[in-house]
Amino acid sequence: MNFYFVIAKHMKYNYFLGIRFWNGETENLLVSADQTGGLFTVPSAPSLSAMNNDKPLSRAYRASDWAVVDGGYVALILRICFGKSIRRISGLQILQKLIGVDYSHALPMKERVILWVVPNSREKDAICSYLLQGSFDLKRQHFYEAPFYKSESDFADLKLLDKAKEVSPDWIILCIGGGRQEKLGYFIKKRFDCFQRKPVVLCTGGAISFLTGTQANIPTWADRLYLGWLMRVFSDPRLFGARYLDAAWRFPKLLWTSRKCLFIENEPHA
């Protein structure tokens, strides 16, 4: 029997919008993902709201081997309107548990080979500086500066695939913008047979910048109280204010149009 399903049947999941969401402890999630590899997505209200009009994004989410509810808004709506409780685990919390300086780590990530996919050299330098603060060996860190993916065909990034095959990473952490990292992650997932060992492809997008300081610094207390979005709005009202206002009505609209199949179980697929 496939090792993945042996582990999966002992885990606790909830299904929502055709996505299988993890509903257990963060540490157990990270240990399980590290053991089996797979596509790991972190949907929030803005990205979930785009699913109706973005079929490749929807496909990537539903093909996720591991998924968590990142948005406090999503978790609250599910609890208040549907009586459904899905544990909210933010992208920031995941990164803190993996590589956060002065945080307890769920895994010995200093022993792991990591391929970071970043939007620019500034982000690369910031990540390197942050990892050095935590005494990470930079020889185990590899970087790929992603182009700006304009069309759906651009996500078939063969240069990235070649880089990944060259360094054989344990984890590939995609640090590019929301709605794009998932599609890129799906492209990599479809080519897992190219790897000696299936890596974890973690789609946390810009969350790394909350640790490195290249974006708004979100205190742990604010993240735990579902106020991370507010910190982002304060840092860039024009960008993030518009994004969250848009999601505030698009997400309920998605719930209405999907009301007949909101909680149907759906196993991850290729």
C-alpha atoms as an extended CHARMM CRD file, in Angstrom:
* protein
*
       270  EXT
         1         1  MET       CA              0.0000000000        0.0000000000        0.0000000000  PROA      1               0.0000000000
         2         2  ASN       CA              1.2230000000        3.5050000000       -0.8350000000  PROA      2               0.0000000000
         3         3  PHE       CA              3.0330000000        4.9990000000        2.1910000000  PROA      3               0.0000000000
         4         4  TYR       CA              1.2660000000        8.3150000000        1.6670000000  PROA      4               0.0000000000
         5         5  PHE       CA             -2.1850000000        6.7760000000        2.1700000000  PROA      5               0.0000000000
         6         6  VAL       CA             -1.0410000000        4.7220000000        5.1480000000  PROA      6               0.0000000000
         7         7  ILE       CA             -0.1260000000        7.9940000000        6.8590000000  PROA      7               0.0000000000
         8         8  ALA       CA             -3.0880000000        9.9420000000        5.4880000000  PROA      8               0.0000000000
         9         9  LYS       CA             -5.7540000000        7.6150000000        6.8430000000  PROA      9               0.0000000000
        10        10  HSD       CA             -4.5210000000        8.2930000000       10.3860000000  PROA      10              0.0000000000
        11        11  MET       CA             -4.6560000000       12.0620000000        9.9260000000  PROA      11              0.0000000000
        12        12  LYS       CA             -7.5540000000       14.4330000000       10.4840000000  PROA      12              0.0000000000
        13        13  TYR       CA             -8.8210000000       16.3920000000        7.5000000000  PROA      13              0.0000000000
        14        14  ASN       CA            -11.8080000000       18.5380000000        6.5980000000  PROA      14              0.0000000000
        15        15  TYR       CA            -12.9700000000       19.0530000000        3.0380000000  PROA      15              0.0000000000
        16        16  PHE       CA            -14.0050000000       22.4420000000        1.6980000000  PROA      16              0.0000000000
        17        17  LEU       CA            -14.4610000000       23.6200000000       -1.9030000000  PROA      17              0.0000000000
        18        18  GLY       CA            -12.9890000000       20.3340000000       -3.1010000000  PROA      18              0.0000000000
        19        19  ILE       CA             -9.7700000000       20.9360000000       -1.1500000000  PROA      19              0.0000000000
        20        20  ARG       CA             -8.6270000000       18.5720000000        1.5750000000  PROA      20              0.0000000000
        21        21  PHE       CA             -7.5500000000       20.7720000000        4.4880000000  PROA      21              0.0000000000
        22        22  TRP       CA             -5.3790000000       19.6320000000        7.3590000000  PROA      22              0.0000000000
        23        23  ASN       CA             -7.1650000000       19.9400000000       10.6910000000  PROA      23              0.0000000000
        24        24  GLY       CA             -4.5270000000       18.8270000000       13.1840000000  PROA      24              0.0000000000
        25        25  GLU       CA             -1.4500000000       20.1760000000       14.9270000000  PROA      25              0.0000000000
        26        26  THR       CA              1.0550000000       22.2150000000       12.9250000000  PROA      26              0.0000000000
        27        27  GLU       CA              4.0220000000       20.1360000000       14.0870000000  PROA      27              0.0000000000
        28        28  ASN       CA              2.3920000000       16.8690000000       12.9840000000  PROA      28              0.0000000000
        29        29  LEU       CA              1.5550000000       18.4090000000        9.6340000000  PROA      29              0.0000000000
        30        30  LEU       CA              5.1400000000       19.4540000000        8.9570000000  PROA      30              0.0000000000
        31        31  VAL       CA              6.5900000000       16.1200000000       10.0630000000  PROA      31              0.0000000000
        32        32  SER       CA              4.1460000000       14.2260000000        7.8300000000  PROA      32              0.0000000000
        33        33  ALA       CA              4.8170000000       16.4690000000        4.8340000000  PROA      33              0.0000000000
        34        34  ASP       CA              8.5700000000       16.1120000000        5.3480000000  PROA      34              0.0000000000
        35        35  GLN       CA              8.2470000000       12.3140000000        5.3320000000  PROA      35              0.0000000000
        36        36  THR       CA              6.1520000000       12.0030000000        2.1850000000  PROA      36              0.0000000000
        37        37  GLY       CA              6.7360000000       15.1690000000        0.1390000000  PROA      37              0.0000000000
        38        38  GLY       CA              4.0360000000       16.6680000000       -2.0510000000  PROA      38              0.0000000000
        39        39  LEU       CA              2.3590000000       19.9160000000       -3.0150000000  PROA      39              0.0000000000
        40        40  PHE       CA              1.6500000000       22.0570000000        0.0710000000  PROA      40              0.0000000000
        41        41  THR       CA             -0.6530000000       25.0550000000       -0.3920000000  PROA      41              0.0000000000
        42        42  VAL       CA             -1.8080000000       27.7600000000        2.0210000000  PROA      42              0.0000000000
        43        43  PRO       CA             -5.0640000000       29.2590000000        0.6750000000  PROA      43              0.0000000000
        44        44  SER       CA             -6.4880000000       32.5100000000        2.0390000000  PROA      44              0.0000000000
        45        45  ALA       CA             -9.7240000000       34.3520000000        1.2500000000  PROA      45              0.0000000000
        46        46  PRO       CA             -8.3240000000       36.4060000000       -1.6800000000  PROA      46              0.0000000000
        47        47  SER       CA             -6.8980000000       33.3640000000       -3.4660000000  PROA      47              0.0000000000
        48        48  LEU       CA             -9.9020000000       31.1230000000       -2.7370000000  PROA      48              0.0000000000
        49        49  SER       CA            -12.1540000000       33.8810000000       -4.0670000000  PROA      49              0.0000000000
        50        50  ALA       CA            -10.3440000000       33.6970000000       -7.3960000000  PROA      50              0.0000000000
        51        51  MET       CA            -11.0530000000       29.9850000000       -7.9140000000  PROA      51              0.0000000000
        52        52  ASN       CA            -14.2660000000       30.4790000000       -9.9030000000  PROA      52              0.0000000000
        53        53  ASN       CA            -12.5160000000       32.5370000000      -12.5640000000  PROA      53              0.0000000000
        54        54  ASP       CA             -9.1130000000       30.8460000000      -12.4440000000  PROA      54              0.0000000000
        55        55  LYS       CA             -9.3440000000       27.1660000000      -13.3290000000  PROA      55              0.0000000000
        56        56  PRO       CA             -5.5760000000       26.4800000000      -13.1630000000  PROA      56              0.0000000000
        57        57  LEU       CA             -5.5180000000       27.8960000000       -9.6210000000  PROA      57              0.0000000000
        58        58  SER       CA             -8.5560000000       25.8150000000       -8.6750000000  PROA      58              0.0000000000
        59        59  ARG       CA             -6.9020000000       22.6980000000      -10.1060000000  PROA      59              0.0000000000
        60        60  ALA       CA             -3.7090000000       23.3530000000       -8.1490000000  PROA      60              0.0000000000
        61        61  TYR       CA             -5.5770000000       23.7510000000       -4.8660000000  PROA      61              0.0000000000
        62        62  ARG       CA             -7.6050000000       20.5910000000       -5.3930000000  PROA      62              0.0000000000
        63        63  ALA       CA             -4.4860000000       18.6370000000       -6.3000000000  PROA      63              0.0000000000
        64        64  SER       CA             -2.7270000000       19.6600000000       -3.0800000000  PROA      64              0.0000000000
        65        65  ASP       CA             -1.3120000000       16.8240000000       -1.0150000000  PROA      65              0.0000000000
        66        66  TRP       CA             -1.2570000000       19.1770000000        1.9620000000  PROA      66              0.0000000000
        67        67  ALA       CA             -3.3710000000       22.3040000000        2.4350000000  PROA      67              0.0000000000
        68        68  VAL       CA             -4.1410000000       24.5790000000        5.3710000000  PROA      68              0.0000000000
        69        69  VAL       CA             -6.5480000000       27.4680000000        5.8610000000  PROA      69              0.0000000000
        70        70  ASP       CA             -4.3610000000       30.5590000000        6.0690000000  PROA      70              0.0000000000
        71        71  GLY       CA             -7.0670000000       33.2080000000        6.3340000000  PROA      71              0.0000000000
        72        72  GLY       CA             -8.7260000000       34.0310000000        9.6380000000  PROA      72              0.0000000000
        73        73  TYR       CA            -11.6800000000       35.4030000000        7.6440000000  PROA      73              0.0000000000
        74        74  VAL       CA            -12.1980000000       31.9900000000        6.0300000000  PROA      74              0.0000000000
        75        75  ALA       CA            -11.9690000000       30.1570000000        9.3540000000  PROA      75              0.0000000000
        76        76  LEU       CA            -14.4390000000       32.5450000000       11.0090000000  PROA      76              0.0000000000
        77        77  ILE       CA            -16.9790000000       32.3420000000        8.1710000000  PROA      77              0.0000000000
        78        78  LEU       CA            -16.8720000000       28.5420000000        8.2640000000  PROA      78              0.0000000000
        79        79  ARG       CA            -17.3500000000       28.4810000000       12.0110000000  PROA      79              0.0000000000
        80        80  ILE       CA            -20.0680000000       31.1400000000       12.2730000000  PROA      80              0.0000000000
        81        81  CYS       CA            -22.0970000000       30.3760000000        9.1390000000  PROA      81              0.0000000000
        82        82  PHE       CA            -21.6720000000       26.6180000000        8.8020000000  PROA      82              0.0000000000
        83        83  GLY       CA            -20.6210000000       25.3710000000       12.2210000000  PROA      83              0.0000000000
        84        84  LYS       CA            -17.4780000000       23.9250000000       10.6430000000  PROA      84              0.0000000000
        85        85  SER       CA            -14.2010000000       24.1360000000       12.5040000000  PROA      85              0.0000000000
        86        86  ILE       CA            -11.0460000000       24.0020000000       10.3880000000  PROA      86              0.0000000000
        87        87  ARG       CA             -7.8290000000       24.8780000000       12.1550000000  PROA      87              0.0000000000
        88        88  ARG       CA             -6.2950000000       28.0740000000       10.8500000000  PROA      88              0.0000000000
        89        89  ILE       CA             -2.5350000000       27.7390000000       10.2400000000  PROA      89              0.0000000000
        90        90  SER       CA             -0.9140000000       30.7550000000        8.6190000000  PROA      90              0.0000000000
        91        91  GLY       CA              1.9710000000       30.7540000000        6.1810000000  PROA      91              0.0000000000
        92        92  LEU       CA              3.9050000000       32.8310000000        8.7070000000  PROA      92              0.0000000000
        93        93  GLN       CA              3.3160000000       30.2290000000       11.4210000000  PROA      93              0.0000000000
        94        94  ILE       CA              4.5450000000       27.4620000000        9.1200000000  PROA      94              0.0000000000
        95        95  LEU       CA              7.7500000000       29.3200000000        8.3040000000  PROA      95              0.0000000000
        96        96  GLN       CA              8.3350000000       30.1160000000       11.9700000000  PROA      96              0.0000000000
        97        97  LYS       CA              8.0830000000       26.3990000000       12.7480000000  PROA      97              0.0000000000
        98        98  LEU       CA             10.4970000000       25.5830000000        9.9290000000  PROA      98              0.0000000000
        99        99  ILE       CA             13.2040000000       28.2520000000        9.9140000000  PROA      99              0.0000000000
       100       100  GLY       CA             12.1580000000       30.9980000000       12.3490000000  PROA      100             0.0000000000
       101       101  VAL       CA             14.9510000000       32.5500000000       14.4100000000  PROA      101             0.0000000000
       102       102  ASP       CA             14.2710000000       32.0560000000       18.1460000000  PROA      102             0.0000000000
       103       103  TYR       CA             11.3420000000       29.7150000000       17.4140000000  PROA      103             0.0000000000
       104       104  SER       CA             11.0260000000       26.0310000000       18.2520000000  PROA      104             0.0000000000
       105       105  HSD       CA             11.3250000000       24.0880000000       15.0010000000  PROA      105             0.0000000000
       106       106  ALA       CA              9.1700000000       21.0930000000       14.0900000000  PROA      106             0.0000000000
       107       107  LEU       CA             11.9380000000       19.6290000000       11.9190000000  PROA      107             0.0000000000
       108       108  PRO       CA             15.7450000000       19.6530000000       11.7400000000  PROA      108             0.0000000000
       109       109  MET       CA             15.5910000000       22.0310000000        8.7710000000  PROA      109             0.0000000000
       110       110  LYS       CA             19.2820000000       22.8550000000        9.1120000000  PROA      110             0.0000000000
       111       111  GLU       CA             19.8980000000       19.3400000000        7.7760000000  PROA      111             0.0000000000
       112       112  ARG       CA             17.5510000000       19.7960000000        4.8160000000  PROA      112             0.0000000000
       113       113  VAL       CA             18.4660000000       21.0000000000        1.3390000000  PROA      113             0.0000000000
       114       114  ILE       CA             16.1470000000       23.8730000000        0.4230000000  PROA      114             0.0000000000
       115       115  LEU       CA             15.5060000000       25.4550000000       -2.9560000000  PROA      115             0.0000000000
       116       116  TRP       CA             14.0670000000       28.9440000000       -2.5480000000  PROA      116             0.0000000000
       117       117  VAL       CA             12.1490000000       30.3720000000       -5.5100000000  PROA      117             0.0000000000
       118       118  VAL       CA             12.2540000000       34.1460000000       -5.1110000000  PROA      118             0.0000000000
       119       119  PRO       CA             10.9870000000       37.1440000000       -7.1120000000  PROA      119             0.0000000000
       120       120  ASN       CA             14.2500000000       39.1020000000       -7.0840000000  PROA      120             0.0000000000
       121       121  SER       CA             17.7940000000       39.3110000000       -5.7440000000  PROA      121             0.0000000000
       122       122  ARG       CA             16.6990000000       41.6240000000       -2.9050000000  PROA      122             0.0000000000
       123       123  GLU       CA             14.4960000000       38.8770000000       -1.4850000000  PROA      123             0.0000000000
       124       124  LYS       CA             17.2910000000       36.3410000000       -1.8980000000  PROA      124             0.0000000000
       125       125  ASP       CA             19.7270000000       38.5340000000        0.0390000000  PROA      125             0.0000000000
       126       126  ALA       CA             17.1540000000       39.1170000000        2.7830000000  PROA      126             0.0000000000
       127       127  ILE       CA             16.5090000000       35.3730000000        3.1510000000  PROA      127             0.0000000000
       128       128  CYS       CA             20.2360000000       34.6130000000        3.2900000000  PROA      128             0.0000000000
       129       129  SER       CA             20.7410000000       37.2660000000        5.9580000000  PROA      129             0.0000000000
       130       130  TYR       CA             17.8490000000       35.9020000000        8.0070000000  PROA      130             0.0000000000
       131       131  LEU       CA             19.0270000000       32.2890000000        7.7390000000  PROA      131             0.0000000000
       132       132  LEU       CA             22.5070000000       33.2840000000        8.8720000000  PROA      132             0.0000000000
       133       133  GLN       CA             20.9590000000       34.7460000000       12.0270000000  PROA      133             0.0000000000
       134       134  GLY       CA             19.6080000000       31.2750000000       12.7060000000  PROA      134             0.0000000000
       135       135  SER       CA             22.9660000000       29.6010000000       11.9780000000  PROA      135             0.0000000000
       136       136  PHE       CA             21.7300000000       27.8530000000        8.8280000000  PROA      136             0.0000000000
       137       137  ASP       CA             24.4000000000       26.5180000000        6.4750000000  PROA      137             0.0000000000
       138       138  LEU       CA             24.0470000000       28.5180000000        3.2630000000  PROA      138             0.0000000000
       139       139  LYS       CA             25.6440000000       25.6560000000        1.3310000000  PROA      139             0.0000000000
       140       140  ARG       CA             22.3630000000       23.7980000000        1.8130000000  PROA      140             0.0000000000
       141       141  GLN       CA             20.3580000000       26.7720000000        0.5220000000  PROA      141             0.0000000000
       142       142  HSD       CA             19.8260000000       27.1790000000       -3.2020000000  PROA      142             0.0000000000
       143       143  PHE       CA             18.0070000000       29.9690000000       -4.9930000000  PROA      143             0.0000000000
       144       144  TYR       CA             16.1540000000       30.4240000000       -8.2410000000  PROA      144             0.0000000000
       145       145  GLU       CA             15.0970000000       33.9130000000       -9.2690000000  PROA      145             0.0000000000
       146       146  ALA       CA             11.7750000000       33.3830000000      -10.9890000000  PROA      146             0.0000000000
       147       147  PRO       CA             10.7160000000       35.3940000000      -14.0230000000  PROA      147             0.0000000000
       148       148  PHE       CA              7.3930000000       37.2080000000      -13.9690000000  PROA      148             0.0000000000
       149       149  TYR       CA              4.9470000000       34.5850000000      -15.1770000000  PROA      149             0.0000000000
       150       150  LYS       CA              2.5330000000       36.4150000000      -17.4850000000  PROA      150             0.0000000000
       151       151  SER       CA              0.6160000000       33.5940000000      -19.1640000000  PROA      151             0.0000000000
       152       152  GLU       CA             -0.4500000000       30.1170000000      -18.0890000000  PROA      152             0.0000000000
       153       153  SER       CA              2.1520000000       28.5400000000      -20.3640000000  PROA      153             0.0000000000
       154       154  ASP       CA              4.9180000000       30.4420000000      -18.5490000000  PROA      154             0.0000000000
       155       155  PHE       CA              4.4000000000       28.2760000000      -15.4670000000  PROA      155             0.0000000000
       156       156  ALA       CA              5.9470000000       25.3530000000      -17.3310000000  PROA      156             0.0000000000
       157       157  ASP       CA              9.3230000000       26.6580000000      -16.1690000000  PROA      157             0.0000000000
       158       158  LEU       CA             11.8440000000       24.1250000000      -17.4220000000  PROA      158             0.0000000000
       159       159  LYS       CA             14.7840000000       26.1500000000      -16.0970000000  PROA      159             0.0000000000
       160       160  LEU       CA             13.3770000000       25.8540000000      -12.5910000000  PROA      160             0.0000000000
       161       161  LEU       CA             12.8180000000       22.1390000000      -13.1080000000  PROA      161             0.0000000000
       162       162  ASP       CA             16.4280000000       21.7090000000      -14.2400000000  PROA      162             0.0000000000
       163       163  LYS       CA             17.6340000000       23.6210000000      -11.1870000000  PROA      163             0.0000000000
       164       164  ALA       CA             15.5330000000       21.4470000000       -8.8920000000  PROA      164             0.0000000000
       165       165  LYS       CA             16.8160000000       18.2370000000      -10.4690000000  PROA      165             0.0000000000
       166       166  GLU       CA             20.3800000000       19.5370000000      -10.1340000000  PROA      166             0.0000000000
       167       167  VAL       CA             20.2420000000       20.3200000000       -6.3980000000  PROA      167             0.0000000000
       168       168  SER       CA             17.7680000000       17.5450000000       -5.4020000000  PROA      168             0.0000000000
       169       169  PRO       CA             16.0760000000       19.5710000000       -2.6250000000  PROA      169             0.0000000000
       170       170  ASP       CA             14.1340000000       18.2070000000        0.3120000000  PROA      170             0.0000000000
       171       171  TRP       CA             11.9790000000       21.3350000000        0.3030000000  PROA      171             0.0000000000
       172       172  ILE       CA             11.1410000000       23.7930000000       -2.4800000000  PROA      172             0.0000000000
       173       173  ILE       CA              9.7580000000       26.9920000000       -0.9560000000  PROA      173             0.0000000000
       174       174  LEU       CA              7.9400000000       29.2200000000       -3.4420000000  PROA      174             0.0000000000
       175       175  CYS       CA              8.1530000000       32.8680000000       -2.3700000000  PROA      175             0.0000000000
       176       176  ILE       CA              6.4200000000       34.5110000000       -5.3280000000  PROA      176             0.0000000000
       177       177  GLY       CA              3.0450000000       36.2730000000       -5.3440000000  PROA      177             0.0000000000
       178       178  GLY       CA             -0.3090000000       34.7370000000       -4.4720000000  PROA      178             0.0000000000
       179       179  GLY       CA             -2.1560000000       32.9170000000       -7.2140000000  PROA      179             0.0000000000
       180       180  ARG       CA              1.1030000000       32.2240000000       -9.0280000000  PROA      180             0.0000000000
       181       181  GLN       CA              3.0730000000       30.0550000000       -6.6280000000  PROA      181             0.0000000000
       182       182  GLU       CA              0.2950000000       27.4490000000       -6.5750000000  PROA      182             0.0000000000
       183       183  LYS       CA              0.3150000000       27.0960000000      -10.3690000000  PROA      183             0.0000000000
       184       184  LEU       CA              4.0840000000       26.7950000000      -10.3720000000  PROA      184             0.0000000000
       185       185  GLY       CA              3.8570000000       24.2530000000       -7.5690000000  PROA      185             0.0000000000
       186       186  TYR       CA              1.3450000000       22.2370000000       -9.5810000000  PROA      186             0.0000000000
       187       187  PHE       CA              3.7530000000       22.1940000000      -12.5380000000  PROA      187             0.0000000000
       188       188  ILE       CA              6.4620000000       20.7550000000      -10.2780000000  PROA      188             0.0000000000
       189       189  LYS       CA              4.0400000000       18.2220000000       -8.7590000000  PROA      189             0.0000000000
       190       190  LYS       CA              3.2170000000       16.8890000000      -12.2180000000  PROA      190             0.0000000000
       191       191  ARG       CA              6.9250000000       16.1580000000      -12.6560000000  PROA      191             0.0000000000
       192       192  PHE       CA              7.7310000000       14.5230000000       -9.3250000000  PROA      192             0.0000000000
       193       193  ASP       CA              8.8910000000       11.4430000000      -11.2080000000  PROA      193             0.0000000000
       194       194  CYS       CA             11.9430000000       13.4840000000      -12.2980000000  PROA      194             0.0000000000
       195       195  PHE       CA             13.2300000000       13.5360000000       -8.7050000000  PROA      195             0.0000000000
       196       196  GLN       CA             15.0970000000       10.8570000000       -6.7950000000  PROA      196             0.0000000000
       197       197  ARG       CA             13.0410000000       11.8120000000       -3.7370000000  PROA      197             0.0000000000
       198       198  LYS       CA              9.7420000000       13.6670000000       -3.8760000000  PROA      198             0.0000000000
       199       199  PRO       CA             10.2840000000       17.1020000000       -2.2890000000  PROA      199             0.0000000000
       200       200  VAL       CA              7.8120000000       19.1980000000       -0.3500000000  PROA      200             0.0000000000
       201       201  VAL       CA              6.7210000000       22.0950000000       -2.5710000000  PROA      201             0.0000000000
       202       202  LEU       CA              5.6200000000       24.7550000000       -0.0850000000  PROA      202             0.0000000000
       203       203  CYS       CA              3.5540000000       27.6400000000       -1.4760000000  PROA      203             0.0000000000
       204       204  THR       CA              3.7930000000       30.3230000000        1.2100000000  PROA      204             0.0000000000
       205       205  GLY       CA              4.3000000000       33.1950000000       -1.2270000000  PROA      205             0.0000000000
       206       206  GLY       CA              5.2690000000       36.4870000000        0.3870000000  PROA      206             0.0000000000
       207       207  ALA       CA              5.0070000000       35.2060000000        3.9740000000  PROA      207             0.0000000000
       208       208  ILE       CA              8.7960000000       34.8800000000        4.2010000000  PROA      208             0.0000000000
       209       209  SER       CA              9.0300000000       38.6670000000        3.9510000000  PROA      209             0.0000000000
       210       210  PHE       CA              7.2880000000       38.9850000000        7.3310000000  PROA      210             0.0000000000
       211       211  LEU       CA             10.3260000000       37.2650000000        8.8430000000  PROA      211             0.0000000000
       212       212  THR       CA             13.0110000000       38.9120000000        6.7300000000  PROA      212             0.0000000000
       213       213  GLY       CA             11.5420000000       42.4080000000        7.0900000000  PROA      213             0.0000000000
       214       214  THR       CA             11.0890000000       43.1540000000        3.3780000000  PROA      214             0.0000000000
       215       215  GLN       CA              7.3430000000       43.4800000000        3.9970000000  PROA      215             0.0000000000
       216       216  ALA       CA              5.2500000000       44.5250000000        6.9940000000  PROA      216             0.0000000000
       217       217  ASN       CA              6.5120000000       42.9970000000       10.2180000000  PROA      217             0.0000000000
       218       218  ILE       CA              3.6160000000       40.9950000000       11.6690000000  PROA      218             0.0000000000
       219       219  PRO       CA              3.9180000000       40.3080000000       15.4120000000  PROA      219             0.0000000000
       220       220  THR       CA              3.0810000000       36.7600000000       16.4370000000  PROA      220             0.0000000000
       221       221  TRP       CA              0.1840000000       37.9810000000       18.5840000000  PROA      221             0.0000000000
       222       222  ALA       CA             -1.3730000000       39.7840000000       15.6040000000  PROA      222             0.0000000000
       223       223  ASP       CA             -1.0600000000       36.7020000000       13.4100000000  PROA      223             0.0000000000
       224       224  ARG       CA             -2.6630000000       34.4720000000       16.0620000000  PROA      224             0.0000000000
       225       225  LEU       CA             -5.5420000000       36.9640000000       16.5240000000  PROA      225             0.0000000000
       226       226  TYR       CA             -6.2950000000       36.9140000000       12.7670000000  PROA      226             0.0000000000
       227       227  LEU       CA             -4.9760000000       40.4740000000       12.3720000000  PROA      227             0.0000000000
       228       228  GLY       CA             -2.1480000000       39.8030000000        9.9350000000  PROA      228             0.0000000000
       229       229  TRP       CA             -4.2660000000       41.2150000000        7.1090000000  PROA      229             0.0000000000
       230       230  LEU       CA             -4.6350000000       44.4910000000        9.0260000000  PROA      230             0.0000000000
       231       231  MET       CA             -0.8670000000       44.8160000000        9.4480000000  PROA      231             0.0000000000
       232       232  ARG       CA             -0.4890000000       44.3640000000        5.6960000000  PROA      232             0.0000000000
       233       233  VAL       CA             -3.1460000000       46.9850000000        4.9760000000  PROA      233             0.0000000000
       234       234  PHE       CA             -1.3380000000       49.4710000000        7.2290000000  PROA      234             0.0000000000
       235       235  SER       CA              1.9220000000       48.7760000000        5.3930000000  PROA      235             0.0000000000
       236       236  ASP       CA              0.4450000000       49.3130000000        1.9030000000  PROA      236             0.0000000000
       237       237  PRO       CA             -3.2010000000       50.4900000000        1.9600000000  PROA      237             0.0000000000
       238       238  ARG       CA             -3.5270000000       50.8460000000       -1.7970000000  PROA      238             0.0000000000
       239       239  LEU       CA             -2.3540000000       47.3080000000       -2.5940000000  PROA      239             0.0000000000
       240       240  PHE       CA             -3.6340000000       45.2660000000        0.3180000000  PROA      240             0.0000000000
       241       241  GLY       CA             -6.7110000000       47.3490000000        1.1190000000  PROA      241             0.0000000000
       242       242  ALA       CA             -8.0590000000       46.7600000000       -2.3770000000  PROA      242             0.0000000000
       243       243  ARG       CA             -7.1570000000       43.0630000000       -2.2300000000  PROA      243             0.0000000000
       244       244  TYR       CA             -8.9910000000       42.3850000000        1.0150000000  PROA      244             0.0000000000
       245       245  LEU       CA            -12.0120000000       44.5200000000        0.1400000000  PROA      245             0.0000000000
       246       246  ASP       CA            -12.3520000000       42.5580000000       -3.0740000000  PROA      246             0.0000000000
       247       247  ALA       CA            -12.1420000000       39.2530000000       -1.1850000000  PROA      247             0.0000000000
       248       248  ALA       CA            -14.6970000000       40.4490000000        1.3830000000  PROA      248             0.0000000000
       249       249  TRP       CA            -17.4770000000       40.1660000000       -1.1850000000  PROA      249             0.0000000000
       250       250  ARG       CA            -16.0290000000       37.6580000000       -3.6460000000  PROA      250             0.0000000000
       251       251  PHE       CA            -15.5690000000       34.9740000000       -1.0030000000  PROA      251             0.0000000000
       252       252  PRO       CA            -19.2460000000       34.9880000000        0.1130000000  PROA      252             0.0000000000
       253       253  LYS       CA            -20.1920000000       34.9580000000       -3.5770000000  PROA      253             0.0000000000
       254       254  LEU       CA            -18.0370000000       31.8490000000       -4.0650000000  PROA      254             0.0000000000
       255       255  LEU       CA            -19.7440000000       30.1800000000       -1.1040000000  PROA      255             0.0000000000
       256       256  TRP       CA            -23.1370000000       30.8970000000       -2.6180000000  PROA      256             0.0000000000
       257       257  THR       CA            -22.3120000000       29.6210000000       -6.1090000000  PROA      257             0.0000000000
       258       258  SER       CA            -20.6710000000       26.4980000000       -4.6300000000  PROA      258             0.0000000000
       259       259  ARG       CA            -23.2860000000       25.9500000000       -1.9120000000  PROA      259             0.0000000000
       260       260  LYS       CA            -24.3500000000       22.4890000000       -3.1420000000  PROA      260             0.0000000000
       261       261  CYS       CA            -20.8480000000       21.0470000000       -2.9910000000  PROA      261             0.0000000000
       262       262  LEU       CA            -19.0310000000       23.0430000000       -0.3110000000  PROA      262             0.0000000000
       263       263  PHE       CA            -18.0240000000       20.0840000000        1.8450000000  PROA      263             0.0000000000
       264       264  ILE       CA            -17.8890000000       17.1680000000       -0.5910000000  PROA      264             0.0000000000
       265       265  GLU       CA            -14.8470000000       14.9610000000       -0.0060000000  PROA      265             0.0000000000
       266       266  ASN       CA            -12.2960000000       14.9430000000       -2.7850000000  PROA      266             0.0000000000
       267       267  GLU       CA             -8.9860000000       13.0910000000       -2.6320000000  PROA      267             0.0000000000
       268       268  PRO       CA             -5.9620000000       14.9550000000       -4.0700000000  PROA      268             0.0000000000
       269       269  HSD       CA             -5.5190000000       14.2270000000       -7.7610000000  PROA      269             0.0000000000
       270       270  ALA       CA             -2.9180000000       14.8910000000      -10.4200000000  PROA      270             0.0000000000
